[in-house]
């Protein structure tokens, strides 16, 4: 295993600061790989998925879609870039944002000149997640898909523990707790 190049470590620390300061457009521009492919898929789901298709998606994906579609006027994401879709879903449940602070780069698993696969530490422990860093222009961008998957699993565990896995009960609680104007039927309907 190889040590992480200082430029990659600095870029990851900067990305974490962008998350902390909610600089979402900046974050979207610093994504790569499967994160962008998933972000594109998320935007399609946002426009086109109905209840059955959303029920098959992970709960974090399901939550961000219905949260944004259920507002009095559904969020207009037409023309949004793939990175925006990923960031919106990644940050959909703010109580999990502390996870981003707990992640750190471990060591380099595989390295090429412009691309490397890195271990990811969660609270100092290798949790099995990996991050891909790619050189783009004069800096580094990251594929955070495995961190998204880790957040989705954590959210699912939360639903199981707090709501016996009942997603609808969670949404009703969330809407009431935050006193949201929310249209549940609209939230589950495709926009397209």
Secondary structure, DSSP 8 states (H G I E B T S, - for coil): -B---HHHHHHHHHHHHHHHTT-HHHHHTTB-THHHHHHHHHHHHHHH--HHHHHHS-HHHHHHHHHHHSSSS----TT--HHHHHHHHHTSSGGGTHHHHHEEEEEEEEE-SSEEEEEEEETTEEEEEEEEEEEETTEEEEE-HHHHHHHHHHHHHHHHHHHTT-HHHHHHHHHHHTT----HHHHHS---
